[in-house]
Amino acid sequence: MKRIIFILALSIGLITYSHSQNMIIAGQTTGTNIQYTDYIPDLVVIAEDPVGFKLDLDGNGTDDLYLFVGVTIEVFPFDELWTWSTVKLLSSNVKILLSADSLYWIKKLNAGDTISENNIWGYNTDTVYYLQKYYSWSFPPPAGQIFQGEWQYSHGYLGFQMNLPSETFYGWINLVTNNFMITAKESAIRGLTTGISEIIDSYNSFELYPNPCSDILTIEPNLDNYKGKRIEIVKLDGKIAMTCDIFGDKTKIDTQHLVPGIYLIRIKEENKVILQSKFLKI
């Protein structure tokens, strides 16, 4: 008997209703105060991957969402298979758009659907929210399978709300799912009066060039003391692509080996992010 099990704890998620003029349309990539991100390459998590991937939606150096695919396989005597695709909130500033039918299930939005405060929102960081569940068996006959959730072998938009000190933002993540994999392809976020990119770029940022970059990236962090500080380049799924020491007022980094896409670049001191910016590798 072969059994592979990943276990996540469950607790009841809460919901809120409210009204506002602030909104974004699922699939909307351009417009006033919209920050759009194309994940190049796509972010992919597959069943039996114990890591999953994490998304930093506002670029502040803290992960906001965790996406994961769990699986259990029992070969004998029933040839049973269970899979489940989940999302967990990692930040109390983030809420996730839920189905009207359950506190646990994530609503699958279509292009053109409205995302605003006038939705059902889950905000419990102790809750695991589900995209889909799948169960199949071959014995006793007849063989069968059971599907649950709106995300079975589908493409849709996950809606989210983010509450920052200055404003509430609404956004979407474009997901493609099946019973064994989640793929995140792109996302967008929008505020009512302020673009989130303006907040990110004005918060603990520093000069770097050229941006976009194809080979050598130069950063100028303008720090009084460089001792004990390191540079960390992070992919949008939260995984570290490379690290290096700071070498004075200007530090040159060879990025030729990096896969094209958007990266966060952080300066850390004793595992704390003190400066952050972003660049596009081409």
C-alpha positions, 0 to 999 in steps of 0.5 A: 500500500502506498499512501501520500498524504498532505494535511491542512487544518480547517476552521470556519471562515467568516464573511462580510458584506459592505458597499463601495464605489471602488471596484475592478472588473475580472480580466481588466488589465488597463485603466485608472490606478490599475497595476497589472502583472503578467507572470512570466513564466507562469507560476505552477504548483502540482500535486505532491509538491509540498512547497506550493507557492506564495504570492506577494500581492502588494510588493511590500515584502510580505506574502499574502496568499498561499496556493497548494495542491494536496493528494492522497493515493491508496492503491490497495484495496480500493484504488482510491485517489483524493486531491484538493486545491486550496488557498490560504490567507497569510495576511490579515490585510487580505480577503478572498471572494467566496461562493455564496453557497459555502464559507469554505469555497472560492468563487470562480469569476468569469471575465467581465464580473465585478469585484467590489465590496459588494461581494462575500469575503472570507478573511480568516487566516486560520481557514483553508479555502477550497478551489476544488476537491476530487475523489475517485475509486475503482473498487468495489465496482462500478468505478466512479468519481466525485467532483466538488467546487467551481474550479474543476478543469477550468480557467477563471479569476480569483477575486481578492480585497487588500486593505492598506493603511491609505486605501482599500484595493480590489484585484484578481488572479487569473488561474487555470486549474485541474485536479492535480495542478494550479497555474497562476498566469497574471493578476491586477489590482486597483485602488479608488484614488491611488495606484498601488504601484505608486505606494510600492515605488514610494515605500522604501525603494531605491535606484536601479538601472537599466530597468528592464534589464537583460544582463548587468543590473546596477543598484544604488541603495544610498545607505549610510552603512553597508555592513551586514546588509545583503541583496536578495532577488525574489520571484513573484512566487516568493522563491529566492532567485539569488543573493549577494553582498552589497559592495558600496554605493553601487553594486552590479549584479549579473542577471543573465541566468535569470528567467525573463519576468518580474522580480522583487529586489530587496535589501535585508539586514538581519533577515529584515527587509529595509529597502525594496524595489522591482525590475523586469528581466528581459 
